[in-house]
Amino acid sequence: MIKKIIFLFLITVIISGCYQQERNCAQFHTGTFEFETFLNAELVKTTFIRYDTLEVDFFKGKQDTSTIRWINDCEYILQKLHPKNMAEQKAIHMKILNTDKNTYTFEYGLVGETKKQRGTVKKIN
């Protein structure tokens, strides 16, 4: 009986260890995207266009441009081209965790900081 339990446990571990979430990150290097989040209890939407190494953001009627330095297919550093204050001078590390058709889930935080947040982006074009 113990051998059967151990065998079933090992089979379960082996099968679950082979599962990996899909990460087709290259298809998200360029395109038009939307990101929604709550900011001060209000749902806000950011639209951005990514040109592989450049990103143009549109938020509340304002436009901003950032450079992108890809670390690998699924990670990049985002740096504002024209920061307006000290906080905007800090680079952001972005990591795509998984992809699904026209969306991806990502984790982001300031470079060098341990605090991370997550979000989901939808590719609209």
C-alpha positions as protocol buffer text, in pm:
chain_id: "A"
residue {
  index: 1
  type: MET
  ca { x: 0 y: 0 z: 0 }
}
residue {
  index: 2
  type: ILE
  ca { x: 283 y: 245 z: 88 }
}
residue {
  index: 3
  type: LYS
  ca { x: 454 y: 167 z: -242 }
}
residue {
  index: 4
  type: LYS
  ca { x: 136 y: 255 z: -434 }
}
residue {
  index: 5
  type: ILE
  ca { x: 105 y: 587 z: -250 }
}
residue {
  index: 6
  type: ILE
  ca { x: 469 y: 673 z: -314 }
}
residue {
  index: 7
  type: PHE
  ca { x: 431 y: 574 z: -679 }
}
residue {
  index: 8
  type: LEU
  ca { x: 121 y: 792 z: -725 }
}
residue {
  index: 9
  type: PHE
  ca { x: 294 y: 1083 z: -549 }
}
residue {
  index: 10
  type: LEU
  ca { x: 600 y: 1055 z: -775 }
}
residue {
  index: 11
  type: ILE
  ca { x: 386 y: 1036 z: -1091 }
}
residue {
  index: 12
  type: THR
  ca { x: 195 y: 1348 z: -979 }
}
residue {
  index: 13
  type: VAL
  ca { x: 518 y: 1538 z: -914 }
}
residue {
  index: 14
  type: ILE
  ca { x: 665 y: 1436 z: -1248 }
}
residue {
  index: 15
  type: ILE
  ca { x: 353 y: 1534 z: -1446 }
}
residue {
  index: 16
  type: SER
  ca { x: 305 y: 1868 z: -1269 }
}
residue {
  index: 17
  type: GLY
  ca { x: 677 y: 1947 z: -1301 }
}
residue {
  index: 18
  type: CYS
  ca { x: 652 y: 1925 z: -1679 }
}
residue {
  index: 19
  type: TYR
  ca { x: 379 y: 2190 z: -1704 }
}
residue {
  index: 20
  type: GLN
  ca { x: 493 y: 2537 z: -1808 }
}
residue {
  index: 21
  type: GLN
  ca { x: 280 y: 2838 z: -1873 }
}
residue {
  index: 22
  type: GLU
  ca { x: 290 y: 2964 z: -2231 }
}
residue {
  index: 23
  type: ARG
  ca { x: 533 y: 3248 z: -2299 }
}
residue {
  index: 24
  type: ASN
  ca { x: 529 y: 3366 z: -2661 }
}
residue {
  index: 25
  type: CYS
  ca { x: 682 y: 3700 z: -2569 }
}
residue {
  index: 26
  type: ALA
  ca { x: 823 y: 3790 z: -2911 }
}
residue {
  index: 27
  type: GLN
  ca { x: 473 y: 3858 z: -3048 }
}
residue {
  index: 28
  type: PHE
  ca { x: 441 y: 4139 z: -2792 }
}
residue {
  index: 29
  type: HIS
  ca { x: 757 y: 4330 z: -2889 }
}
residue {
  index: 30
  type: THR
  ca { x: 556 y: 4553 z: -3124 }
}
residue {
  index: 31
  type: GLY
  ca { x: 195 y: 4664 z: -3151 }
}
residue {
  index: 32
  type: THR
  ca { x: -74 y: 4871 z: -2984 }
}
residue {
  index: 33
  type: PHE
  ca { x: -174 y: 4771 z: -2631 }
}
residue {
  index: 34
  type: GLU
  ca { x: -413 y: 4861 z: -2349 }
}
residue {
  index: 35
  type: PHE
  ca { x: -357 y: 4838 z: -1975 }
}
residue {
  index: 36
  type: GLU
  ca { x: -629 y: 4906 z: -1716 }
}
residue {
  index: 37
  type: THR
  ca { x: -571 y: 4958 z: -1345 }
}
residue {
  index: 38
  type: PHE
  ca { x: -731 y: 5121 z: -1045 }
}
residue {
  index: 39
  type: LEU
  ca { x: -578 y: 5454 z: -948 }
}
residue {
  index: 40
  type: ASN
  ca { x: -729 y: 5636 z: -648 }
}
residue {
  index: 41
  type: ALA
  ca { x: -1040 y: 5411 z: -665 }
}
residue {
  index: 42
  type: GLU
  ca { x: -1092 y: 5497 z: -1033 }
}
residue {
  index: 43
  type: LEU
  ca { x: -1047 y: 5254 z: -1324 }
}
residue {
  index: 44
  type: VAL
  ca { x: -805 y: 5417 z: -1568 }
}
residue {
  index: 45
  type: LYS
  ca { x: -678 y: 5299 z: -1905 }
}
residue {
  index: 46
  type: THR
  ca { x: -339 y: 5352 z: -2064 }
}
residue {
  index: 47
  type: THR
  ca { x: -290 y: 5289 z: -2434 }
}
residue {
  index: 48
  type: PHE
  ca { x: 62 y: 5245 z: -2565 }
}
residue {
  index: 49
  type: ILE
  ca { x: 233 y: 5171 z: -2893 }
}
residue {
  index: 50
  type: ARG
  ca { x: 551 y: 4965 z: -2877 }
}
residue {
  index: 51
  type: TYR
  ca { x: 807 y: 4979 z: -3160 }
}
residue {
  index: 52
  type: ASP
  ca { x: 1047 y: 4713 z: -3023 }
}
residue {
  index: 53
  type: THR
  ca { x: 1292 y: 4962 z: -2865 }
}
residue {
  index: 54
  type: LEU
  ca { x: 1058 y: 5259 z: -2821 }
}
residue {
  index: 55
  type: GLU
  ca { x: 725 y: 5293 z: -2644 }
}
residue {
  index: 56
  type: VAL
  ca { x: 475 y: 5581 z: -2670 }
}
residue {
  index: 57
  type: ASP
  ca { x: 219 y: 5598 z: -2386 }
}
residue {
  index: 58
  type: PHE
  ca { x: -116 y: 5779 z: -2392 }
}
residue {
  index: 59
  type: PHE
  ca { x: -267 y: 5843 z: -2048 }
}
residue {
  index: 60
  type: LYS
  ca { x: -541 y: 6094 z: -1961 }
}
residue {
  index: 61
  type: GLY
  ca { x: -483 y: 6293 z: -2278 }
}
residue {
  index: 62
  type: LYS
  ca { x: -106 y: 6313 z: -2234 }
}
residue {
  index: 63
  type: GLN
  ca { x: 167 y: 6145 z: -2437 }
}
residue {
  index: 64
  type: ASP
  ca { x: 500 y: 6018 z: -2307 }
}
residue {
  index: 65
  type: THR
  ca { x: 786 y: 5831 z: -2471 }
}
residue {
  index: 66
  type: SER
  ca { x: 1020 y: 5571 z: -2321 }
}
residue {
  index: 67
  type: THR
  ca { x: 1309 y: 5363 z: -2449 }
}
residue {
  index: 68
  type: ILE
  ca { x: 1307 y: 4986 z: -2420 }
}
residue {
  index: 69
  type: ARG
  ca { x: 1616 y: 4773 z: -2364 }
}
residue {
  index: 70
  type: TRP
  ca { x: 1529 y: 4405 z: -2404 }
}
residue {
  index: 71
  type: ILE
  ca { x: 1716 y: 4177 z: -2163 }
}
residue {
  index: 72
  type: ASN
  ca { x: 1568 y: 3866 z: -2326 }
}
residue {
  index: 73
  type: ASP
  ca { x: 1246 y: 3788 z: -2515 }
}
residue {
  index: 74
  type: CYS
  ca { x: 1035 y: 3827 z: -2199 }
}
residue {
  index: 75
  type: GLU
  ca { x: 1212 y: 4097 z: -1995 }
}
residue {
  index: 76
  type: TYR
  ca { x: 1298 y: 4459 z: -2062 }
}
residue {
  index: 77
  type: ILE
  ca { x: 1396 y: 4786 z: -1897 }
}
residue {
  index: 78
  type: LEU
  ca { x: 1171 y: 5087 z: -1959 }
}
residue {
  index: 79
  type: GLN
  ca { x: 1329 y: 5435 z: -1928 }
}
residue {
  index: 80
  type: LYS
  ca { x: 1143 y: 5764 z: -1986 }
}
residue {
  index: 81
  type: LEU
  ca { x: 1302 y: 5984 z: -2251 }
}
residue {
  index: 82
  type: HIS
  ca { x: 1192 y: 6314 z: -2097 }
}
residue {
  index: 83
  type: PRO
  ca { x: 1136 y: 6267 z: -1722 }
}
residue {
  index: 84
  type: LYS
  ca { x: 957 y: 6555 z: -1552 }
}
residue {
  index: 85
  type: ASN
  ca { x: 1075 y: 6475 z: -1199 }
}
residue {
  index: 86
  type: MET
  ca { x: 1312 y: 6252 z: -1000 }
}
residue {
  index: 87
  type: ALA
  ca { x: 1060 y: 5967 z: -974 }
}
residue {
  index: 88
  type: GLU
  ca { x: 1026 y: 5948 z: -1354 }
}
residue {
  index: 89
  type: GLN
  ca { x: 1404 y: 5923 z: -1392 }
}
residue {
  index: 90
  type: LYS
  ca { x: 1402 y: 5575 z: -1238 }
}
residue {
  index: 91
  type: ALA
  ca { x: 1395 y: 5284 z: -1481 }
}
residue {
  index: 92
  type: ILE
  ca { x: 1128 y: 5015 z: -1458 }
}
residue {
  index: 93
  type: HIS
  ca { x: 1200 y: 4644 z: -1495 }
}
residue {
  index: 94
  type: MET
  ca { x: 920 y: 4463 z: -1682 }
}
residue {
  index: 95
  type: LYS
  ca { x: 887 y: 4084 z: -1698 }
}
residue {
  index: 96
  type: ILE
  ca { x: 625 y: 3898 z: -1901 }
}
residue {
  index: 97
  type: LEU
  ca { x: 517 y: 3602 z: -1689 }
}
residue {
  index: 98
  type: ASN
  ca { x: 280 y: 3430 z: -1932 }
}
residue {
  index: 99
  type: THR
  ca { x: 97 y: 3492 z: -2257 }
}
residue {
  index: 100
  type: ASP
  ca { x: -242 y: 3386 z: -2390 }
}
residue {
  index: 101
  type: LYS
  ca { x: -353 y: 3477 z: -2744 }
}
residue {
  index: 102
  type: ASN
  ca { x: -364 y: 3860 z: -2739 }
}
residue {
  index: 103
  type: THR
  ca { x: -292 y: 3919 z: -2367 }
}
residue {
  index: 104
  type: TYR
  ca { x: 0 y: 3882 z: -2132 }
}
residue {
  index: 105
  type: THR
  ca { x: 46 y: 3896 z: -1758 }
}
residue {
  index: 106
  type: PHE
  ca { x: 349 y: 4085 z: -1638 }
}
residue {
  index: 107
  type: GLU
  ca { x: 536 y: 4185 z: -1325 }
}
residue {
  index: 108
  type: TYR
  ca { x: 698 y: 4525 z: -1287 }
}
residue {
  index: 109
  type: GLY
  ca { x: 892 y: 4733 z: -1041 }
}
residue {
  index: 110
  type: LEU
  ca { x: 1162 y: 4996 z: -1016 }
}
residue {
  index: 111
  type: VAL
  ca { x: 1507 y: 4865 z: -1106 }
}
residue {
  index: 112
  type: GLY
  ca { x: 1687 y: 4761 z: -788 }
}
residue {
  index: 113
  type: GLU
  ca { x: 1370 y: 4749 z: -576 }
}
residue {
  index: 114
  type: THR
  ca { x: 1220 y: 4426 z: -442 }
}
residue {
  index: 115
  type: LYS
  ca { x: 858 y: 4546 z: -443 }
}
residue {
  index: 116
  type: LYS
  ca { x: 680 y: 4420 z: -756 }
}
residue {
  index: 117
  type: GLN
  ca { x: 330 y: 4463 z: -892 }
}
residue {
  index: 118
  type: ARG
  ca { x: 140 y: 4266 z: -1152 }
}
residue {
  index: 119
  type: GLY
  ca { x: -90 y: 4352 z: -1435 }
}
residue {
  index: 120
  type: THR
  ca { x: -241 y: 4226 z: -1758 }
}
residue {
  index: 121
  type: VAL
  ca { x: -203 y: 4388 z: -2099 }
}
residue {
  index: 122
  type: LYS
  ca { x: -422 y: 4335 z: -2404 }
}
residue {
  index: 123
  type: LYS
  ca { x: -285 y: 4369 z: -2757 }
}
residue {
  index: 124
  type: ILE
  ca { x: -541 y: 4557 z: -2967 }
}
residue {
  index: 125
  type: ASN
  ca { x: -345 y: 4585 z: -3294 }
}
